[in-house]
């Protein structure tokens, strides 16, 4: 899937339901799957937010990148 903001192709995509807030999840399992453990270093690369969806592009310190699709 391509990041809608920067256009980079990202292979690893995760989904989070019920919240549009970046780095948050209502379900602990969804949060761990999407963002990994809290203590893992990561940075926000891009964020594209609408009223019903938020796509977050993050990069981990090891170089892995991931898109997280938040939806209500």
C-alpha positions, 0 to 999 in steps of 0.5 A: 500500500502506498502512503497517501502523503509521501507516496512511498510503497509500504509492505507492512500494513496494520489496522486499528479500529475505534480511534483515529488518534495516532499511537493509540488503540482501544484493543491492546492486541491491535495496538501491539500488532500495529505499533509494537511495544511502547518501549520500541523507538519509533517516529511518525513520518506522515499522517493523513487524517479525515473524519472517519480514517487516519493513515499513519506512516511510522518508522522504527529505529531498526529501519522498518516502516509501517502504515497503520490504518485507523478507522471508526 
